[in-house]
Amino acid sequence: MVIVGELINASRKAMGAAIEAQDKEAIQKIAKDQFEAGADYIDVNAGIFVGQEPEYLKWLVEIVQEVVDAPCCIDSPDPKAIETALAVHKGTAMLNSISLEKERYEALLPILSGTDLKVVALCMSDDGMPETADQRLAIADKLVNGLIKSNVKVENIYVDPLVQPVSTNVTFGVEFMKAIEGIMANFKGIHTMCGLSNISFGLPNRPFLNQTFMSMSISKGLDGAIINPLDKKMMANIIAAEAIAGKDNFCMNYLTAHREERFVF
Amino acid sequence: MVIVGELINASRKAMGAAIEAQDKEAIQKIAKDQFEAGADYIDVNAGIFVGQEPEYLKWLVEIVQEVVDAPCCIDSPDPKAIETALAVHKGTAMLNSISLEKERYEALLPILSGTDLKVVALCMSDDGMPETADQRLAIADKLVNGLIKSNVKVENIYVDPLVQPVSTNVTFGVEFMKAIEGIMANFKGIHTMCGLSNISFGLPNRPFLNQTFMSMSISKGLDGAIINPLDKKMMANIIAAEAIAGKDNFCMNYLTAHREERFVF
């Protein structure tokens, strides 16, 4: 499972303040903590700083990679901000995210075309958010084929079918999971990705519901997630679910996590 | 989800002693506790009492149904014990279990034929335990078709694909879950059932792994389980997984469980 650490995001109040105050030490600590907890990519988002997003995003990439030997997940729809950040990025970044919305699609495709960048591909179009698995698969189809045609390798694409709250419609969990299964079956070598906390919107015990949803989605083939890797229960859940899903040879990763007392229930 | 409460089983040391001592009160308490915790069937097993199984099983059915308004799951391969127990049973019992093993199959089929009894159908044959999904589906096919031919309604059949430990073979979880999916797809109206704790044999943190496995299996269609309903974490898991799986309209069951403070994490 590819884990993107979600904490360095300016839309989180404390983080927004830390970025604005240029509190390098605090942000670097969160980068290191996420990396040590198992993040493969460190998400960086400076979206709230209108007009200053490029410089803040560049600064975030620089200070994160000063202390952590991991690529960033550059979280912006703005081509100028992305390019400024990419110019200083070491290694192969992930872009978060392209979608089928015309403006976003046309802005990001030239940046991705022919590169080795990873990319999150959101199942969203100008017609709005899809509700059924079929609607998601139709968008994924156009999006993935468009990317491939522009020389993006299928194994660099992480499709996010977009989670919607099960409290709004009882079918929303199932339709999301069917989409995961369909995407993994339709495009050999592709990945899926999601920020899953929307599933529990409007319901009590959200972390618990999110964990359960994670296990269920892993059984359908989900192999990427944008989460808080400092959430030890969630991380334990992922490790256990991957062992059961046959993705952990000899349960080595599970046994190591247990030995290192990384399990919290 | 159909829940069979597993605790009144003579092979559990304390329960075996309670049955032998005819400690009616203690056993009735466990029956009531399981029922109140959400068990749909109360499993009764007196298998360790060779020669006395029929009378003990009959007694268990009587004392359980004295205090609990629920059917029993009669847990025996012995036709004489089953018939003695059925003679006093009120309502529609479940038999646990028939399999494709010749001796067991031929002994239980006449008891089931043309009745409304529910039955657990184990994916086991005289060739031993299946390892792959295909092997399980081949056994399920023969077993289910045999039962249907003998006038057992498909909706009364609970196929148990048999869980094997993921510590023995990394594919065992996946193959089990594929079998659940296949059985639910191949026979419209059928149910699946399992005692799932084998999945975690040989690994640390077994209850946690069992819960994760339960959520994952529910996402594949599992709709029955033989468990300890007094395990509040497991019950919380089932309720959450069913909400996500679209089986809980308006999340009513989930919200009720929360309000009644039945959730333990």
Interface residues (C-beta under 8 A of the other chain):
Chain A: V166 S167 V170 T171 F172 G173 V174 M177 I199 L203 P204 N205 F208 L209 T212 F213 S215 M216 S217 I218 S219 K220 A236 N237 A240 A241 A243 I244 A245 G246 D248 N249 F250 C251 Y254 L255 H258 F263 F265
Chain B: V166 S167 V170 T171 G173 V174 M177 I199 L203 P204 N205 F208 L209 T212 F213 S215 M216 S217 I218 S219 K220 A236 N237 A240 A241 A243 I244 A245 G246 D248 N249 F250 C251 Y254 L255 H258 F263 F265
